[in-house]
Amino acid sequence: MERTLPPSCAELVSLSYESSLCKKEESTPNDKRNVKVDEEFYNELVQFVKRNRPRSLTMEERLDILILQGSLRYSQAFHKSKNGARNTLKSRGINAYIAKLMRRKQDLVRKIWSDYIKERTVATTSRSSPASRNSKLGVIQDCHQITHSLQLYLQERRAAAIKTDAKDVLKFFISRRFIDIDESNSDASKMALRAVQRYLARKGYQRRKKPTSENDRSKEENLVKRDEYVVRMMKENELKNRRIVYIDESYIYENYSLPNDSLFESYDEENHAVATKCKGRTHCFIAAIVDADYHIPAECRIDVQKEHLMKDTLDVFEGSRKPTTDLFDYSYFEKWMDILLSALRSRNITNSIIVMDNAEYHKKLPDNTPKANQSKTALQEACYRYGIHFEYSDTRNVLWNKLSLYIKDHVHPIIVKKAMDAGHEVLFLPQHYSNLQPIEIVWAIVKSEVGRQYTTESTFKDVYHRLMQAFHNLSSHNVQDCIKKANRNLEKLYKHIMEIDNQAVNRGDNELTCKRHSDTDDDSKCFNDDLEI
């Protein structure tokens, strides 16, 4: 069996030329590819490439140069072993040959090869071309290799609880030859650090402490409330004896849009990004959804017995540009709660479970409830009114401790008492677990439908009509899917809690405590697949 010999440099050029001649003979006279490549055409082509190609070498171009280096040197070595030293390019000739083909500097081509020989890697930036604007330290190439390596680096440091900042990332980039600087030059180091900071900001990284929600999530009190809620809801979902009502509030800005959903041609020079408008005025809305009545077979259920948006509880009104905490308050919510209870009566829904979040106005206590900042005399009177035993020598702190325990167990928020009087029960979501609230997913669907219709000509009134239409388009099937999604998250969290409990059977109390406080990090991993619309 004959062995196929690799072509030499001259043969490569000859084969390419002969192939082009064959194609020329086969092509028709009207073939637009059949052009005469004269000096004028060639110069025009070179200028076009220079205008549109980045002045700095991209990772892809460096890899192309490297494979050319390897191919030509391999061909040179092979033919030298067969034919001796005749008709072979020297190392300098190979660098010059590639530099001429690629229209790059010969020193840069030679450095790519020497770097690979020494480090077995290719740097994405270089000091070889300081006159090139894009190859300066102000730019770090945006490629998958750098992005993925950085993600792994940060994951390793997070797992080891090591603090990481831009300086650490810069050292990592230097060690991996993603950026090449003279570390003895303070100006170059500062410029490179700023480049890394810009790169991290562009990629969405932020340097900050863990959000308060993460710290609050690990508090023992919140862990207990989380476990109580999850176990209770798992039991209710299994029994299916009571209908569950989910309520929530939200809002949408006048200029809310989903620009990332639009297709565009990245190479179209006329594709200019439209400047984002200010958020504008706000449409606020509140509503409730209700689970199905499982006492009735699915095929026999009428509309009010299926999962659905309770449209008679939907209220949309104009808010302001302030945060949502200023858009809703207790006085408004109390009136809306009467509407909800009336809607439940009209559907003959009794003994339901009403799920809501922990907004402050949801938990407002009666006005006569004692407070920690009241005088000692007022606290003593409150103890007497509630029948709590106390000594006149008790300090304010002692009195308040007795009162706070009593209030927690016996004094219900006004909204809760209103629901109890109507024959319903209120459950509050555990803090920082909004993925257990299906109506949050409903809001995502509604907002995405409105956002996709946004144009620069959209008015505040247009947004209102689109919002109402989006609510109108919500079907029972949509609401059912949202509830199923939230219940899947609930089951996942329940399994996670049970696994922690089972793993702690053979461990000491100290290890159990550490695990209970560290499991909140695993919670985040459990819910990374939440619906994003």
Summary of the structure (lengths in Angstrom):
residues: 533
radius of gyration: 34.5
end to end distance: 60.3
largest distance: 112.4
contacts: 1367
relative contact order: 0.07
helix: 56%
strand: 6%
